């Protein structure tokens, strides 16, 4: 029996996440890329925008209005935040059969009031927000399988949610004492030309940004509060470091009575023992960001702090793969009924 194939469109293919989607999907055994869109680069080939694709036969970049939606089964929306709501609303009005995985922040927050607070304007597609499923597969697998619209999580939030939510749900840590110190590679800021991202502005140093007010805090508040059954407000500070890819989060937690590092490690090891894309290292071992570069993996390490009752968790992933496009393909596989790991079995690039 011939296996079914899916026709895929990538909206915003000229950015880093769009290019990463192409990289992953061109070797996916059950999809065909039928449409690639861009704004300023419409009319160009992908090889002109990203020369690594020169040997491949890919659709020419077009505008979104030129896409023939009758020939698309699922679309990835890799557009800037604030632009996606109206685009997806229009697509669904034209072609309600389409499945959509949105890589922007436009559908991640379940509370419209929280969205307006963090993003500065009312949500423009409330009826779609109500049906959107938050796309961390390890937590929402059953709901994602039935979804028409999946809100792919942020890279920082994936890195911080995967190790912490199981611990909150298990009562292993005190939710009011969570501190997240996270670092990102420069691709996390996108491909647009910005003075602050020039080589001379970034190399040979690091700096914090969005201190006390980064928008990813809203996703952490949402998921930690859901896990705890009450309002939780963690401390979170992101930093930019001079590498191209990767998220590296050092997370400080206070454990429940009598639990300690061994208990924290046991909860995470048990929770993720059957998960293909989350690997918990032996107690006391610390992962490096290069361990996951180019892969869809998340590595977790648990170390006892010298202060009794406190534990340090290290979480790292590739912001362009598990933090964005790889996780989006993982969601696509579930939505389309494909094996979850299909097209995502790459081992990290090291060295």
C-alpha positions as CSV (number, residue, x, y, z in Angstrom):
1,X,0.0,0.0,0.0
2,X,1.3,3.4,-1.0
3,X,1.9,5.8,2.0
4,X,0.1,9.1,1.8
5,X,2.0,12.2,1.1
6,X,1.4,15.8,2.2
7,X,1.7,19.0,0.2
8,X,3.4,21.7,2.3
9,X,3.6,25.5,2.1
10,X,6.1,27.6,4.0
11,X,5.1,31.2,4.5
12,X,8.1,33.4,5.3
13,X,10.7,31.0,3.8
14,X,13.3,33.7,3.4
15,X,14.0,33.9,7.1
16,X,16.2,31.6,9.3
17,X,13.3,29.5,10.5
18,X,11.9,29.2,7.0
19,X,15.2,28.1,5.7
20,X,15.5,25.6,8.5
21,X,12.1,24.2,7.7
22,X,13.2,23.7,4.1
23,X,16.4,22.0,5.3
24,X,14.4,19.5,7.4
25,X,11.6,19.0,4.9
26,X,13.5,18.4,1.7
27,X,14.6,15.0,3.0
28,X,11.3,14.2,4.8
29,X,10.0,11.0,3.1
30,X,6.3,11.9,3.1
31,X,6.1,15.6,2.2
32,X,6.4,17.7,-0.9
33,X,7.1,21.4,-0.7
34,X,4.7,23.0,-3.1
35,X,4.8,26.7,-2.1
36,X,7.4,29.0,-0.6
37,X,6.6,32.7,0.2
38,X,8.5,35.8,0.9
39,X,7.8,39.5,0.9
40,X,10.8,41.5,-0.3
41,X,12.4,38.5,-1.9
42,X,9.3,37.3,-3.9
43,X,10.3,36.3,-7.4
44,X,13.7,35.0,-6.4
45,X,14.7,31.3,-6.0
46,X,15.6,29.8,-2.7
47,X,19.2,29.3,-4.0
48,X,19.5,33.1,-4.5
49,X,18.5,33.7,-0.9
50,X,20.2,30.7,0.7
51,X,22.9,29.3,-1.6
52,X,23.0,25.9,0.2
53,X,19.8,25.0,-1.6
54,X,21.3,25.5,-5.1
55,X,21.4,21.7,-6.0
56,X,17.7,21.3,-5.1
57,X,14.6,21.8,-7.1
58,X,12.3,24.0,-5.1
59,X,9.4,26.3,-5.8
60,X,10.2,30.0,-6.6
61,X,9.4,32.4,-3.8
62,X,6.1,34.1,-4.3
63,X,3.8,36.3,-2.3
64,X,1.2,34.8,0.0
65,X,-1.6,36.0,-2.3
66,X,-0.2,33.8,-5.1
67,X,-0.4,30.5,-3.2
68,X,-3.0,28.1,-4.6
69,X,-4.4,26.8,-1.3
70,X,-6.4,24.0,-3.0
71,X,-3.0,22.3,-3.6
72,X,-1.8,22.6,0.0
73,X,-2.5,20.3,3.0
74,X,-0.5,22.0,5.7
75,X,1.3,25.3,6.0
76,X,4.0,26.5,8.3
77,X,3.7,30.2,9.1
78,X,7.1,31.7,9.8
79,X,6.1,35.3,9.7
80,X,6.9,38.1,12.1
81,X,4.9,38.5,15.3
82,X,1.7,40.5,14.9
83,X,1.2,39.7,11.2
84,X,0.1,36.1,11.5
85,X,-3.4,36.4,12.9
86,X,-5.0,38.1,9.9
87,X,-3.0,35.9,7.5
88,X,-4.1,32.6,9.0
89,X,-7.7,33.9,9.4
90,X,-7.8,34.7,5.7
91,X,-6.3,31.3,4.7
92,X,-8.8,29.4,6.8
93,X,-11.6,31.4,5.2
94,X,-10.3,30.5,1.8
95,X,-9.4,26.9,2.5
96,X,-10.8,25.5,5.8
97,X,-9.2,22.1,5.1
98,X,-5.7,23.5,5.7
99,X,-3.7,22.5,8.8
100,X,-1.5,25.3,10.1
101,X,1.6,25.3,12.3
102,X,2.4,28.9,13.4
103,X,5.9,29.7,14.5
104,X,5.1,33.3,15.6
105,X,3.8,34.3,19.0
106,X,0.4,35.2,17.7
107,X,-1.5,32.2,19.1
108,X,0.6,31.0,22.0
109,X,-1.3,32.8,24.8
110,X,-4.7,31.4,25.7
111,X,-5.8,34.6,27.5
112,X,-6.6,37.4,25.1
113,X,-6.0,39.9,27.9
114,X,-2.5,38.6,28.5
115,X,-1.8,38.8,24.7
116,X,-2.9,42.5,24.6
117,X,-0.9,43.3,27.7
118,X,2.4,41.8,26.3
119,X,2.0,42.6,22.6
120,X,0.3,46.0,22.9
121,X,-2.8,45.4,20.8
122,X,-6.0,43.3,20.9
123,X,-5.9,39.9,19.4
124,X,-7.3,40.0,15.8
125,X,-8.6,36.4,15.6
126,X,-10.1,35.5,18.9
127,X,-12.2,32.6,17.5
128,X,-9.0,31.0,16.2
129,X,-7.1,31.6,19.4
130,X,-9.7,29.5,21.2
131,X,-9.0,26.5,19.0
132,X,-5.2,26.9,18.9
133,X,-3.2,24.2,20.7
134,X,0.1,25.1,22.4
135,X,2.7,23.0,20.5
136,X,5.0,21.4,23.1
137,X,4.6,17.8,22.0
138,X,5.8,16.3,25.2
139,X,3.0,18.0,27.1
140,X,0.1,18.3,24.6
141,X,0.6,15.3,22.2
142,X,-3.0,14.1,22.3
143,X,-4.4,17.6,21.7
144,X,-2.0,18.3,18.9
145,X,-3.0,15.2,17.0
146,X,-6.5,16.6,16.7
147,X,-5.6,20.3,16.0
148,X,-6.1,22.4,12.9
149,X,-4.0,25.2,14.3
150,X,-0.8,24.6,16.4
151,X,1.0,27.5,18.1
152,X,4.6,26.5,18.0
153,X,6.3,27.7,21.3
154,X,9.2,30.1,21.6
155,X,12.8,28.8,21.8
156,X,13.5,30.2,25.3
157,X,10.2,28.9,26.6
158,X,10.7,25.4,25.2
159,X,14.1,25.3,26.9
160,X,12.6,26.4,30.3
161,X,9.2,24.6,30.1
162,X,10.5,21.1,29.4
163,X,12.5,20.7,32.6
164,X,10.3,22.7,34.9
165,X,6.6,21.8,34.2
166,X,7.0,18.1,35.1
167,X,8.7,19.1,38.4
168,X,5.8,21.5,39.3
169,X,3.2,18.9,38.4
170,X,5.0,16.3,40.6
171,X,5.3,18.7,43.5
172,X,9.0,18.3,43.5
173,X,9.9,22.0,43.6
174,X,8.4,25.2,45.0
175,X,6.9,27.1,42.1
176,X,7.4,30.5,43.6
177,X,11.2,30.1,43.6
178,X,12.2,29.6,40.0
179,X,15.0,31.6,38.4
180,X,15.9,31.1,34.8
181,X,19.2,32.5,33.4
182,X,19.2,31.9,29.6
183,X,21.5,32.6,26.7
184,X,20.7,32.6,23.0
185,X,22.7,32.5,19.8
186,X,22.3,35.5,17.4
187,X,19.9,33.6,15.0
188,X,17.3,34.0,17.7
189,X,16.9,37.6,16.7
190,X,16.1,36.8,13.1
191,X,17.7,37.7,9.8
192,X,16.7,41.3,9.5
193,X,19.6,43.8,9.3
194,X,20.0,45.5,12.7
195,X,22.8,47.6,14.0
196,X,22.8,45.8,17.4
197,X,23.4,42.4,15.6
198,X,26.4,43.5,13.6
199,X,29.5,41.3,14.1
200,X,31.4,44.1,15.9
201,X,28.4,44.7,18.2
202,X,28.0,41.0,19.2
203,X,31.4,39.3,19.1
204,X,33.8,39.2,22.1
205,X,31.1,39.9,24.7
206,X,27.6,39.1,25.9
207,X,24.7,41.1,27.3
208,X,21.3,40.8,28.9
209,X,18.3,42.2,27.1
210,X,14.5,42.4,27.7
211,X,15.5,42.4,31.4
212,X,12.3,42.2,33.6
213,X,10.0,42.4,30.6
214,X,10.8,39.9,27.8
215,X,7.7,38.7,26.1
216,X,8.5,35.0,26.5
217,X,7.7,35.5,30.2
218,X,4.0,35.4,29.3
219,X,4.4,31.8,28.0
220,X,6.3,30.8,31.1
221,X,3.6,32.4,33.3
222,X,0.9,30.5,31.4
223,X,2.4,27.1,31.4
224,X,3.9,27.2,35.0
225,X,0.6,28.5,36.3
226,X,-1.4,25.8,34.5
227,X,0.9,23.1,36.0
228,X,0.6,24.6,39.5
229,X,-3.1,25.3,39.4
230,X,-2.4,28.9,40.5
231,X,-0.6,32.0,39.4
232,X,3.2,31.5,39.1
233,X,5.6,34.3,38.1
234,X,9.1,33.0,37.5
235,X,12.2,35.2,37.2
236,X,13.7,35.1,33.7
237,X,16.5,37.0,32.1
238,X,17.7,36.3,28.5
239,X,21.2,37.1,27.2
240,X,22.7,37.3,23.7
241,X,26.0,35.5,23.3
242,X,28.3,35.4,20.2
243,X,27.3,32.1,18.7
244,X,25.0,31.4,15.7
245,X,22.7,28.8,17.2
246,X,21.6,27.5,20.5
247,X,19.8,28.2,23.8
248,X,21.5,27.5,27.1
249,X,19.4,27.9,30.2
250,X,20.6,27.6,33.8
251,X,17.6,27.1,36.0
252,X,17.7,27.5,39.8
253,X,14.9,25.8,41.8
254,X,14.1,25.1,45.4
255,X,13.0,21.6,46.1
256,X,10.2,20.3,48.3
257,X,11.1,18.8,51.7
258,X,13.2,15.6,51.4
259,X,13.5,15.7,47.6
260,X,16.9,17.1,46.7
261,X,18.8,16.7,43.4
262,X,18.2,12.9,43.4
263,X,14.5,13.4,43.5
264,X,14.5,16.1,40.8
265,X,16.6,13.9,38.6
266,X,14.3,10.9,39.1
267,X,11.2,12.9,38.2
268,X,12.7,14.2,35.0
269,X,14.3,10.8,34.0
270,X,10.9,9.0,34.6
271,X,8.9,11.7,32.7
272,X,11.1,11.7,29.7
273,X,12.3,8.0,29.5
274,X,10.2,7.3,26.4
275,X,10.6,10.7,24.7
276,X,12.7,10.6,21.6
277,X,13.8,14.3,21.7
278,X,14.5,14.9,25.4
279,X,17.5,13.3,27.0
280,X,18.2,13.5,30.7
281,X,21.9,13.1,31.5
282,X,23.1,11.1,34.5
283,X,22.9,13.0,37.8
284,X,25.7,15.5,38.1
285,X,26.5,15.7,34.4
286,X,26.2,19.0,32.6
287,X,25.3,19.3,28.9
288,X,26.9,21.7,26.4
289,X,25.1,23.6,23.7
290,X,27.3,21.9,21.0
291,X,25.8,18.5,22.0
292,X,22.5,19.5,20.4
293,X,23.5,21.8,17.5
294,X,21.6,21.0,14.3
295,X,19.4,18.3,16.0
296,X,15.9,18.3,17.5
297,X,17.2,17.2,20.9
298,X,16.9,18.8,24.3
299,X,19.6,17.8,26.8
300,X,18.9,18.2,30.5
301,X,21.4,18.1,33.4
302,X,20.6,18.1,37.1
303,X,23.2,19.1,39.7
304,X,22.9,19.6,43.4
305,X,23.6,23.1,44.7
306,X,25.9,23.4,47.6
307,X,23.0,25.1,49.4
308,X,20.7,22.4,50.8
309,X,17.3,22.3,49.2
310,X,18.4,24.0,46.0
311,X,19.1,22.3,42.7
312,X,20.6,23.6,39.4
313,X,19.1,22.4,36.1
314,X,20.8,22.9,32.8
315,X,18.7,22.8,29.7
316,X,20.0,23.3,26.1
317,X,18.6,23.0,22.6
318,X,19.1,24.4,19.1
319,X,16.9,27.4,18.9
320,X,16.4,26.9,15.1
321,X,15.5,23.2,15.4
322,X,13.8,22.1,18.7
323,X,13.3,25.7,19.5
324,X,11.5,26.5,16.2
325,X,11.5,24.6,12.9
326,X,12.2,21.1,14.2
327,X,9.5,21.3,16.8
328,X,7.2,22.6,14.1
329,X,8.0,19.5,12.0
330,X,7.4,17.3,15.0
331,X,4.0,19.0,15.4
332,X,3.3,18.5,11.7
333,X,4.0,14.8,11.9
334,X,1.4,14.5,14.7
335,X,-1.2,16.6,12.9
336,X,-0.8,14.6,9.7
337,X,-0.7,11.2,11.4
338,X,2.9,10.5,10.5
339,X,5.4,8.9,12.9
340,X,6.5,11.7,15.2
341,X,10.2,11.3,14.6
342,X,10.0,11.3,10.8
343,X,12.5,13.6,9.2
344,X,14.0,14.6,12.6
345,X,16.5,11.8,13.4
346,X,19.6,13.9,12.7
347,X,22.4,13.6,15.3
348,X,23.9,16.8,16.4
349,X,26.8,18.4,14.4
350,X,29.9,18.1,16.5
351,X,32.5,19.5,16.4
